[in-house]
Amino acid sequence: MVYQNFLEHHLDYIFFLYGMSFYVLALYCFLAARSSSLRLPWNWLGAFAAVHGTSELVELTLGVIDGLPHFALFKYVLLLVSYTCLMEFGRVATAWPGGGGRWRAVYPFLLASSLVGAFWGPDGLNTTVRYTVGLPAGLWASAALLKASREGGVRDTGLGLAGIAMAVYAIATGFVVPDMPFIPASIINYDTFTAAFGFNVQLLRLLLIFTVSVSLVAHFRKAECGRVDASSWNMQHCSLRPFAMVLAFLLMGWPATEMVGRHVEDEASANLISRTLTAAASILPERVAALTGTSADEGTPAFEHLRNDLMRIKSVNPDFRFVYLMGLRDGQEIFLVDAEPKDSEDYSTPGDVYPDATQKEVEEFKKGRPKVYPPYKDSWGTWVSGVAFIKDPVSGEVKAMLGMDIDADKWLHQVALSRLLCMMLTFALSVITVIQYFAWQRSRESAEQRAALRLAEQKLYDEKKLRDLVDSLGEGVIVQDADGYVVLVNPEAERLLARGSDAMVGRSLEDALGLSGEPDDGCLPPMGGVIPTLDCGDTCRVEDAVFIRGDGTALPVSYVLSPITESGKLTGAVMAFQDISIRKEMERQKKDFFAMVTHDLKSPLLVIQGYTDILLGEKASALDEEARGMLASVRDGGRKMLTMVNDFLTVSRFESGKLSLNESLDDLGAAVVMAVEEISPLANKKHITIETGDVSGLERLIFDKAHLVRALSNLLHNAVHYTAKGGTVSVSVHDVIRDGAEYAAVTVSDNGPGIPPDEREKVFCMYYRSARTEGLKGSGLGLAIVKAVAVAHGGAVELDSEEGRGSTFRLLIPRNTRH
């Protein structure tokens, strides 16, 4: 069935989703544990979900990465700890006052019982811990949820559904186990479950844990978000945003994982067929024609020559298990020559029929088209085969087929490893995004503080009441009178600004905050200054400003400055601000982290580049053609990655203000010529003409030649990429005037597909990849670097484009020698 093939192909990602579903459950359980109204021991259930999710991801990793036997025991420990946490959740939730502790005495007995499985190895431990701990723990937790759903006289649907799903999960996790040589594991196990229902038990477990998670989220939202006295923190976290963000990453990660796996498989297939064709080319058709396809061929010169050829091919390709020649006789595939030793049990005598050939394979044999057979099973095992055909050079008739077999496990392991890496990246991005979301939520103003502040604005005349209220707030509050002088400062503002109220009361707001300079007209703050709300009469909100503390240090803040009105008359203004240092530091650390990782990649890439250059230069004579080809691929890949790393570092330095220019008086025309020469090989490959006007004798300008050549190369690279074969790319230099300033404009035009209007601003953003780039490789940093170089020189980059007619980019460099 189609769905069975789909589930089998994506089984690893289903395992990954299964593990991630536990992390989602853990997230909401730990949030529920912060609420006083949700009285179940959520921390224990959250601990179970977190540890069990880790256990499932470890199992997924062990299924791909061999040679980690000690991790099998680690998985057993994780499994046992997770089930113990689940049992503790059930025990605490169902315990009567003073009577629940005695049940802990059963834990040592269950632990000892689970160790019986050690006789059958890691799978035996896995099985017995599910029987002895997992099954009772799941049923106990189910009973706790069902009991809680009926408390208070009103049935809670969310808890009830979670309890039912947990009961079914207890059976699925505690009763469906690996196949073991003892009852009931030999009867009810993973294999028998799949045979009976047509899908893996992990899919059922995934749906059950997902149901538990969704049901508990519904319960949390109903219990917490409906409370009038709910805190801001709980109100924010009863939302579905974290759940939706993780789900979005998982849904995006699925096709990404599939694409990565297919890419690795396609590259391996291309390598396999290339090696098979190369080997087939070394076999003489005349010798193949001399064979009769019977045992009488053994010992003949043609047979022995061909056998030596196959043995040589196998010796230089040690990863191939079988190398052989086959022919057709009476509609059946027969062996002609086999590279196996004659005393090997796998040796096939000339004329032996290949028993596993299908009619479709026989038809493909007749067509004589080289191909790669994906993993298949025959009498000798499971293989991936590359086949090429030896044909008569005159008539083109197929004489024989060369087959080269690779162990399918090695092939599948390479694909599985690439998919695992993509899944781990999806996991990391999900975790980072959720952490950032909660960090951002914590920095938001609390609902109670806003409500209290609005009350203070309405009752400004009662200074005592206002002070009592404002002093209790967890954010800084400063109140102005109608003349703009500070009349009230709360203790939190004093603490944040490191100034006493006596240093601020009676002074203007700008002086109290240690700010200099006059604010601009309107409601936008200059250089972190304070908005003249008393003049504007509007409430102004600023998310990123800087105040100066009493000790002279800077204080990053977000603030709200609101007018205070009484009977329609403006009587003052109130400012509420909060410290956003933690948020700013997190943003900085994130950028530094990515920049550091990228920078650290340069050293190994340079080492790879250096050694491959040496091997392909000084040591080339010591290498065969295949080795030189592989080293050339390594070198080219290293150059591409080094270019991407340099692109990222350039943009990062520009964003952080650390992009320094090595400017000098230089020839702009020479820079244009260097960029054109750099891109010429790619243009020649596509038969694209690069038309360059007369760029000699141009006025010399002050610029950084290396950065400018790089920017021009990026523009030319894009132009050549998007221009069809046989097209034209033109480059010219001319003077332009923008806002009264003179610029030298280097113009690059193509006759490609053009850029849609809604994408013309986005193409200069980091990592932006237009839909028109589908099928083209790139980092999404090329035009961002062009813009960064232009701005760093004091210039700009312009774009004119018409869909279907091509695009024109202008890189503007100031003609003045100082900027």
Secondary structure, DSSP 8 states (H G I E B T S, - for coil): -HHHHHHHHTHHHHHHHHHHHHHHHHHHHHHHTT-SS--S-HHHHHHHHHHHHHHHHHHHHHHHS-S-HHHHHHHHHHHHHHHHHHHHHHHHHH--TTTSGGGGGHHHHHHHHHGGGGGGHHHHHHHHHIIIIIHHHHHHHHHHHHHHHTGGGS--HHHHHHHHHHHHHHHHHHHSB---SSTTTTTSBHHHHHHHHSS-HHHHHHHHHHHHHHHHHHHHIIIIIT-TT--HHHHHHTSSHHHHHHHHHHHHHHHHHHHHHHHHHHHHHHHHHHHHHHHHHTS-HHHHHT--SSGGGTTSHHHHHHHHHHHHHHHH-TTEEEEEEEEEETTEEEEEEE-S-TTSTT---TT-B-TT--HHHHHHHHHT--EEEEEEEETTEEEEEEEEEEE-TTT--EEEEEEEEEEHHHHHHHHHHHHHHHHHHHHHHHHHHHHHHHHHHHHS--HHHHHHHHHHHHTTT-HHHHHHHHHT-SSEEEEEETTSBEEEE-HHHHHHHT--GGGTTTSBHHHHTT--S---SSS--GGG----HHHH-S-EEEEEEEEE-TTS-EEEEEEEEEEEEETTEEEEEEEEEEE-HHHHHHHHHHHHHHHHHHHHHHHHHHHHHHHHHHHHHTTGGGS-HHHHHHHHHHHHHHHHHHHHHHHHHHHHHHHTT------EEE-HHHHHHHHHHHHHHHHHHTT-EEEE---TT---EEE-HHHHHHHHHHHHHHHHHHS-TT-EEEEEEEEEEETTEEEEEEEEEE-SS---GGGTTGGGSTT---GGGTT----S-HHHHHHHHHHHTT-EEEEEEETTTEEEEEEEEESSS--
